Amino acid sequence: MKLLPDWRAVIGRAWSLRLIEIAAAADIILNVVPFVSDWLPWWLTIALLAAAWGARILSQPEKEPANADQ
């Protein structure tokens, strides 16, 4: 296994990964800090995961075509 040569650019465009991380943080906050549940809705984690799924299947155009062979 090898990293892609442009892994920094991939992480910069990886909205699905960002949304999954935010959903995990929101879920942890909702379960650990009980008084935050008054401000954050219970469905926030579900909405963020649905958005991550949508970001994963949407076409995210690249700035330049990536060549994995180089």
N, C-alpha and C positions, 0 to 999 in steps of 0.2 A: 504494500500500500504506500502510495506517495501523495503528498499534498499537490493540489493544482498549483501551477506556477503563479497564478494570479489570485491566490486565496484571499488576499486582503480586499481585492475588488469584489469578490464573491460575497464576503461577509458584509461589505458595505451595501450591497443590493439585496441581501437576504431578509426581506421583510417578514417572511413566515417565521424565521428564527427569532427575530425581535419580538413579534407578537406572542409567540409561545413563551418566551422568557417573561414578558410583562404579565401574561395570564398566570404563570406559576407564581410570580411575586404577588399578584393580587389575591390568589387563592391562599397563599401563606398568610398574608396580612389579614384577610377576612377570618381565618381560622385561629390565628394567634392573638390578635388584638380585637377583643369583642366590641369595644365601643366604636370601632371604625365601621362596623356593619350598619350603623345608623346612616352613614354617608354614602357608602358604596353599595350598589344593588347586588343582590345575590346572583344575578344572571351575568355579571360582568365577565367572569371567567369563561362562561360558555360563549359569550359574544366575541371575546378576544380569540378563542380557539377557532371559532367559525371564520373570523377574519383571517387568521393564519392559514386555514385551509384554502380560503379564496385566494390569498396572496401566493400560495404554493402552486395553484393550478393556472393562475393568470400568466400571460406572457410578459416577462419583464425584460424590455429591450436592453441590449448591451451597448456600451459606448463603442467598442470595437469587437469584431468577431474573435473569440478566444480560440487559440490553437493549443490543444492539450499535448500535441506532439513536440512542441518546442521547449 
